[in-house]
């Protein structure tokens, strides 16, 4: 009975992931865990959800839990190995530096760090959350919403992003109405007031996100630290005479029942995600039916949307594969390289290296073919592709 329940939860959670609903998938997995379902498959998938959301501390805990239950679990071991790699740890170090900069109200510095991080890894929802906060704190609501909308395409039901998208407009509106009955002030004073209010609001939103700035410290320690900083900031604002505006704005905005949802924005993003999913389903089914022309036409649309979501990743891989099996090796090569560039160290890294070796072999470039196999061996020394006919042909050529 437990096996059938596990399979059902896995199928439903994966279905949500296919529809770019990471938060929904995670909620389902967490509920299954509370109900006593603790199979390794669910914990591994839960780790992936945490990872994509940018909760790296919880993702690491899940992978470690898997290895406690099954020491030889290849998936968890591989994910932890990548997580612990010097390149990712360097990326993670700068990620936490950006959060500290936000804490310290150095929003422009934080923004620069986050933009650099996005250029290297753009599949984490938290990056869009944080980057949007920096734009908001710098009184650039338009770019804040633009960034959050991009994040919402990765995680369509993310509650924080939905809250953020609908909060800034109200913040600016209140700031203006609050000044109508006051003595007129010059533009620089108004900008300062909005900056202070936005910065305070930014910290409160960061508090909601519950980030751990030190992987060795727990969630509650982080919350306490941020609460202390907000308390200190409140006193500083009081001394400038601006605290009333900032406190009223921020407290109203974070009140659960006081958010006015801009359904047009949410529905527009949902429609974009729906369109991407429909193209993918048609293209993937055509690939399975060996109708490669239809597959290529529809999967090309998925890739063109460039949402960097799970669907986008799957579409890119199957587009490359459709070209490969159609013997259009030039296009296959381009899209396999695009996959490796945009989605490094993911589900189809080893497959992409293997098929690139095939592309070079079938186009009579044996040196490059063997070079691809060398990369495959380095990436996964125990790869199952080593026993295939194509692998042996290339090695023996």
Secondary structure in CASP SS format (residue, H / E / C, confidence):
PFRMAT SS
TARGET T0000
AUTHOR 0000-0000-0000
METHOD secondary structure of the structure
MODEL  1
X C 1.00
X H 1.00
X H 1.00
X H 1.00
X H 1.00
X H 1.00
X H 1.00
X H 1.00
X H 1.00
X H 1.00
X H 1.00
X H 1.00
X H 1.00
X H 1.00
X H 1.00
X H 1.00
X H 1.00
X H 1.00
X C 1.00
X C 1.00
X C 1.00
X H 1.00
X H 1.00
X H 1.00
X H 1.00
X H 1.00
X H 1.00
X H 1.00
X H 1.00
X H 1.00
X H 1.00
X H 1.00
X H 1.00
X H 1.00
X C 1.00
X C 1.00
X C 1.00
X C 1.00
X C 1.00
X H 1.00
X H 1.00
X H 1.00
X H 1.00
X H 1.00
X H 1.00
X H 1.00
X H 1.00
X H 1.00
X H 1.00
X H 1.00
X H 1.00
X H 1.00
X H 1.00
X C 1.00
X C 1.00
X H 1.00
X H 1.00
X H 1.00
X H 1.00
X H 1.00
X H 1.00
X H 1.00
X H 1.00
X H 1.00
X H 1.00
X H 1.00
X H 1.00
X H 1.00
X H 1.00
X C 1.00
X C 1.00
X C 1.00
X C 1.00
X H 1.00
X H 1.00
X H 1.00
X H 1.00
X H 1.00
X H 1.00
X H 1.00
X H 1.00
X H 1.00
X H 1.00
X C 1.00
X C 1.00
X H 1.00
X H 1.00
X H 1.00
X H 1.00
X H 1.00
X H 1.00
X H 1.00
X H 1.00
X H 1.00
X H 1.00
X H 1.00
X H 1.00
X H 1.00
X H 1.00
X H 1.00
X H 1.00
X H 1.00
X H 1.00
X C 1.00
X C 1.00
X C 1.00
X H 1.00
X H 1.00
X H 1.00
X H 1.00
X H 1.00
X H 1.00
X H 1.00
X H 1.00
X H 1.00
X H 1.00
X H 1.00
X H 1.00
X H 1.00
X H 1.00
X C 1.00
X C 1.00
X C 1.00
X C 1.00
X H 1.00
X H 1.00
X H 1.00
X H 1.00
X H 1.00
X H 1.00
X H 1.00
X H 1.00
X H 1.00
X H 1.00
X H 1.00
X H 1.00
X H 1.00
X C 1.00
X C 1.00
X C 1.00
X H 1.00
X H 1.00
X H 1.00
X H 1.00
X H 1.00
X H 1.00
X H 1.00
X H 1.00
X H 1.00
X H 1.00
X H 1.00
X H 1.00
X H 1.00
X H 1.00
X C 1.00
X C 1.00
X C 1.00
X C 1.00
X H 1.00
X H 1.00
X H 1.00
X H 1.00
X H 1.00
X H 1.00
X H 1.00
X H 1.00
X H 1.00
X H 1.00
X H 1.00
X H 1.00
X H 1.00
X H 1.00
X H 1.00
X H 1.00
X H 1.00
X H 1.00
X H 1.00
X H 1.00
X H 1.00
X C 1.00
X C 1.00
X C 1.00
X C 1.00
X C 1.00
X C 1.00
X C 1.00
X H 1.00
X H 1.00
X H 1.00
X H 1.00
X H 1.00
X H 1.00
X H 1.00
X H 1.00
X H 1.00
X H 1.00
X H 1.00
X H 1.00
X H 1.00
X H 1.00
X H 1.00
X H 1.00
X H 1.00
X H 1.00
X H 1.00
X H 1.00
X H 1.00
X H 1.00
X H 1.00
X C 1.00
X C 1.00
X C 1.00
X C 1.00
X C 1.00
X C 1.00
X C 1.00
X C 1.00
X C 1.00
X H 1.00
X H 1.00
X H 1.00
X H 1.00
X H 1.00
X H 1.00
X H 1.00
X H 1.00
X H 1.00
X H 1.00
X H 1.00
X H 1.00
X H 1.00
X H 1.00
X H 1.00
X H 1.00
X H 1.00
X H 1.00
X H 1.00
X H 1.00
X H 1.00
X H 1.00
X C 1.00
X C 1.00
X H 1.00
X H 1.00
X H 1.00
X H 1.00
X H 1.00
X H 1.00
X H 1.00
X H 1.00
X H 1.00
X H 1.00
X H 1.00
X H 1.00
X C 1.00
X H 1.00
X H 1.00
X H 1.00
X C 1.00
X C 1.00
X C 1.00
X C 1.00
X H 1.00
X H 1.00
X H 1.00
X H 1.00
X H 1.00
X H 1.00
X H 1.00
X H 1.00
X H 1.00
X H 1.00
X H 1.00
X H 1.00
X H 1.00
X H 1.00
X H 1.00
X H 1.00
X H 1.00
X H 1.00
X H 1.00
X H 1.00
X H 1.00
X H 1.00
X H 1.00
X H 1.00
X H 1.00
X H 1.00
X C 1.00
X C 1.00
X C 1.00
X H 1.00
X H 1.00
X H 1.00
X H 1.00
X H 1.00
X H 1.00
X H 1.00
X H 1.00
X H 1.00
X H 1.00
X H 1.00
X H 1.00
X H 1.00
X H 1.00
X C 1.00
X C 1.00
X C 1.00
X C 1.00
X H 1.00
X H 1.00
X H 1.00
X H 1.00
X H 1.00
X H 1.00
X H 1.00
X H 1.00
X H 1.00
X H 1.00
X H 1.00
X H 1.00
X H 1.00
X H 1.00
X H 1.00
X H 1.00
X C 1.00
X C 1.00
X C 1.00
X H 1.00
X H 1.00
X H 1.00
X H 1.00
X H 1.00
X H 1.00
X H 1.00
X H 1.00
X H 1.00
X H 1.00
X H 1.00
X H 1.00
X H 1.00
X H 1.00
X C 1.00
X C 1.00
X C 1.00
X C 1.00
X C 1.00
X C 1.00
X H 1.00
X H 1.00
X H 1.00
X H 1.00
X H 1.00
X H 1.00
X H 1.00
X H 1.00
X H 1.00
X H 1.00
X H 1.00
X H 1.00
X H 1.00
X H 1.00
X C 1.00
X C 1.00
X C 1.00
X H 1.00
X H 1.00
X H 1.00
X H 1.00
X H 1.00
X H 1.00
X H 1.00
X H 1.00
X H 1.00
X H 1.00
X H 1.00
X H 1.00
X H 1.00
X H 1.00
X C 1.00
X C 1.00
X C 1.00
X C 1.00
X H 1.00
X H 1.00
X H 1.00
X H 1.00
X C 1.00
X H 1.00
X H 1.00
X H 1.00
X H 1.00
X H 1.00
X H 1.00
X H 1.00
X H 1.00
X C 1.00
END
